[in-house]
Amino acid sequence: MNNLTFEQWVESFKPIINENGGSAIFLDDKCISFETYGNDLETIKTTDASRVWTIIEIDIDEEEDELGEPVDSKWVIVNGCHWVNRVGYIITETKWQEGNEYEITYD
């Protein structure tokens, strides 16, 4: 499993802007996430699979945010198209390599 910071991942894989996007993950005030339905999902289905990443929500135990409040879930970005616990998708300019697994925590 390759663990990268969000910043390292952005620099390495170069997510593309979703001009019609308006939710989930933003980079410099521009949406880089694609929805899980409608035209966005059709775009994901027709994109080279090695350029697609899934934003998923995972349960966590005993973590706190910067204010000391308990946190019970977080978003991570993983390579590939996944269906379970998905929040959205991201398309990158750079392909991920077959056989490599990535997990990027999005804060």
Buried (B, 14 or more C-beta within 10 A) or exposed (E): EBEBEBEEBBEBBEBBEBEEBEEBBBBEEEBBBBBBEEEBBEBBEEBEEEBBBBBBEEEEEEEEEEEEEEEEEBBBBBBEBBEEBBBBBBBBEEEBEEEEEBBBBBE
